[in-house]
Amino acid sequence: MKIAYSPCPNDTFVFHAWAHGLIPGAPELDVLYADIDITNKLAAEGTGPDVLKISYAALPWVLKEYALLPCGGALGRGCGPLVLTQSGGTNPDPAQLSGRRVAVPSERSTAYLLFRLWAEQNVPGGVGEIVVMPFHEIMPAVRDGQIDAGLVIHEARFTYPSYGLALLKDLGSWWEEDTNLPIPLGAIVARRSMDLEALAGWARASVEYAWAHPEASRDYVMQHAQEMDPQVAQAHIDLYVNEFTANLGDDGYGAVLTLLQRAAEAGIVPQMDYAALLK
């Protein structure tokens, strides 16, 4: 079975057991390791693998072909995207982004969706040019002055000070304070023609195996972690693999519905059949 997910530690940790034939009855996986911008496009075009990790923000474009699985993804608290600049100060002013160039990891990423919702309320006149970059290129570009600000995700939460960058806004904190809900980041979707219940069971079993045998996936995680420090990789896993990875639950589905409804009302994503999220 073909599957696509990122080489980030949370994804390799979650899918290690399944990818290595450790889940009884689960089909063998043919894995494509791809940045979220690539998987978002593959799903939207309908040319993607059977199962993909995509942004929750991309769901309105893919739900006709793909169903949301209730496990395996990234959703939580204290794990939202950050807006970074070269300089900050004790009380950074969002107005400094007015008319500026901002790099984002994907135009259909949850990070960018949150950024747009926040910027509409806080950046007078709006930002200027939006530049899409692979997420690992964003912090060096901000540091080197190629762009004015960067929207970052994943392990950048832990590493941005090493680039000499300043935090302008934690969009996860903004979202949580505004909604009292967790932050929907990455979703696992599968073609509706497949046995969705079985897929969810195998994905959940892989998560549970990873928790029960945390050492088993270490080499696999570090093999794909782009020379990341092992402590940073572990912090990444600890933050993004949580109770919602095993089961979205009421709070998880509530967060997804709230995010996409707000985005639709703002004209950022298409209106959609919200019942399709649950089936």
N, C-alpha and C positions, 0 to 999 in steps of 0.2 A: 504494500500500500504506500502511495506517495504522500509525503507530509512535508510541510515547510515551516520552519521556525528559525528564530535568530540564533546566532552563536553566543548570545549573552548568557551569563551564568544561571539565571533563573530558568531559562528554557532548557538548557542542557541538563541541569539538575532535575527538572521535572520529567523530562522524556528519556533520561539515561536508561532506566530499566526497560522501557518498551523498546527503545532503539537497539538494545543489546540482548533481546530475546528472553528477558527475565520475567515476562508477564504471561502466565499460562493461557493458552488459547488465543492470544493476540497475534494478528498478522505481522509478518516481517515488514519493517519500515525501510523505505527508500527516502532518505532525508535530503532535502534541499535547505542549506543554511543561507538565509537571506535577510537583508535589512528590512525593517517594517515597511518602508516606502515601496519596496519591490513586492512584498506579499500583498499589500493593499491593492496595488495595480493588478496583480495576477487574479485576485479574487473578483475585482470589479470587471475585468475583461472576461471572466468565466473560463480562463485558460489555466487556472491554478491547479495544484494537486488536490487530492481527495480531502485532506485536512490541512488547515493553515492557521498560523498565528497572525492575526491582523489587529489593527487598532479598533477599539470600540467605536470610534468616530466614523469608521468606514462602513459600519453595519448597514446604514440606510441604502447603500448602493449594491449590497450583495445578498440581502436576505431572501430574494426570490430563489436563488440557486443554493445558498448555503444557510445552514441552521446554526444557531449559537449553542455550543456545548456548555453545560453548567459547571465545568471544571477545567483545570489545566492552564487557565489564563492568569493575568496579573491585574489585581484590583486590591486596594488596601488603604491604609491611613498612614500619613507621614511619608508618602512615597511619590508625591506629585512632581511635575516638571518645574524647572527653575528658569527664571529670566536673569541672564548674567550680562554684565557690562565690564568695561575696563576699570571704572571707578564707581564708588557707591556712596560712602559716607554713612553717618549714623541714621539719617532719615532720607533714603534715596527717593527721588521724585519721579514717578512714572511719566511725567510730562516730558522728560528728557528723551523719550522715544518718539515724540511727535516728528513725523516726516523722516525718520531715520531708517537705515537698512537693518533688517532683523533676519537672522538665519534660523530656519526651523527644520526639523528632521523629516517632515513629510507634510504635504498640504492636507492630507486626510488623516493625520495622526490625532489622537486624543489630546496630546500636548498642544498642538496648534489650535484645536477647537477650544480648549480652555483658555489659551492665550487670546483668541479673538473675543470670547465672551468677556474676559477681564479687560481687554484693551478698549472695548466699546464703552465701558464705564469709567475708565481711568486715564486714557491717553487722549488729550484734547486734539481734535482734528485727525486722529488716527496715525498709525505708523506709516512709513514710506514704503520702500520696496521690501518684499518678502523673498528671501533667497533660500531654496531648498538645498540642503547639504546632508550627506551621511553624518549621523550624529557624532561620530568620533572626530570629524573635521571641524566641528563648530567651535569648540573652545580655543584651538589654535588660531582660528580666523578672527575671533574676538580679541585675543591677546595681541595679534599682529596688526590690528587696526584695519583688517580687510572689510569688516562689518562693524556696526555700532553696538549690536547686542545679539545674544544668542539664546535660543530656547533649547534647553538640554534635558536629557532624560537618563535613566539607568544609573550607572556608577558615577556619572558626573556629579551626582549629589555629594560624593565623598572626595572627589579629586579636584574640583574646580579651584580651591585655594592654591594648589600647586602651580596653576597657570597664572597666578596673580590677579584673578578675576574677583569681582564683587557681586554679591547677590542683590538684585534689584527687587525681585518678588518671587516668593514661593507660591506657585499657583495651586499646589495641593492644599496648603494651609488656607488660602483664600476660598477654595471650593468647600473645604470641610467646615469652615466657620460660617459660610453662607447657607449650606444645606444640611449640615450634621450627618452627611453620608460619606462613605468611602469614595475613593477616586477610581473610576473605571479606566484602565490603561490598555492592556492587551487582551484580546478575546481569542478563544479557540473556536473555529468554525469548521463544519464538515458538510459535504454535499448532502442535500436532502434525500437523495436516492439511496443513501447508505443506511446501515443499521445504527441509528444514532444512539440508542440505548446501550448497545454493545461498545461503541466507541467511547462513550462517556465512562463506562465501567473500566475499560482498559486504561484510559487517561487517569482516572482516579486511582487505580491500582498502581500506576507508575509513580504518582505523587506520594502515595502511602509507602511504597517501597523506598523512595528517596529519603523520606523522613526516618524510616526504620533502619536504613543502612547508609548514613550520611557519608561514610568514607568510600563507599563503592563507586560513586560518581566523580570523585575528586580529579582523577587523571583526565577523564572525558571533559569535565568542565574547564580545566586549565588548558587543555589542548586547543580549545576554541575561544579562550578568553582574551586574545589579542594582547599577550604579554602583560596582562593585568596582575597586580600584586595579589597573592593568595588571600590576604586579609581583606582586601577590597572585594574580591570575588565572593568571599563568605558573607561579608556585610550586605552585598547585593542580594544574595540568596535569602538571607535572614529577613530582608525588608520586603522583597517581592513575592516570596513563596509563603503563603499564610493560609488562614482558615478559608478564605475566599477561593484559593487555588483548588482546594478539595471540593468546595461546594459554594456556589454563588449565594444561595439562600435569599431570604426576603430583602435584606439590606443591599445585597449585591445587585439583584434585579432592579430594586428601587433606584439605586444610583445610576444604572444604565438608562432606565426610563427617563429619569430627571434630566440627565445630561442631554439625551437626544431630543427630548421635548423642548428644552430651552434653546438648543441649537436650531431646531426647526422653526420655532417662533421668531428667532433672530434672522432667519433666512440663510443660515450657514449650511444646513443639510436639508435634503428633501423631506417632505412629510412622508411618513411611513405607517404601515400597519403594525402597531405596537404589539398586537397579539402574536405576531410572527416571531417575536423574541422568545416566546414561551413554548413554541412548538416547532 
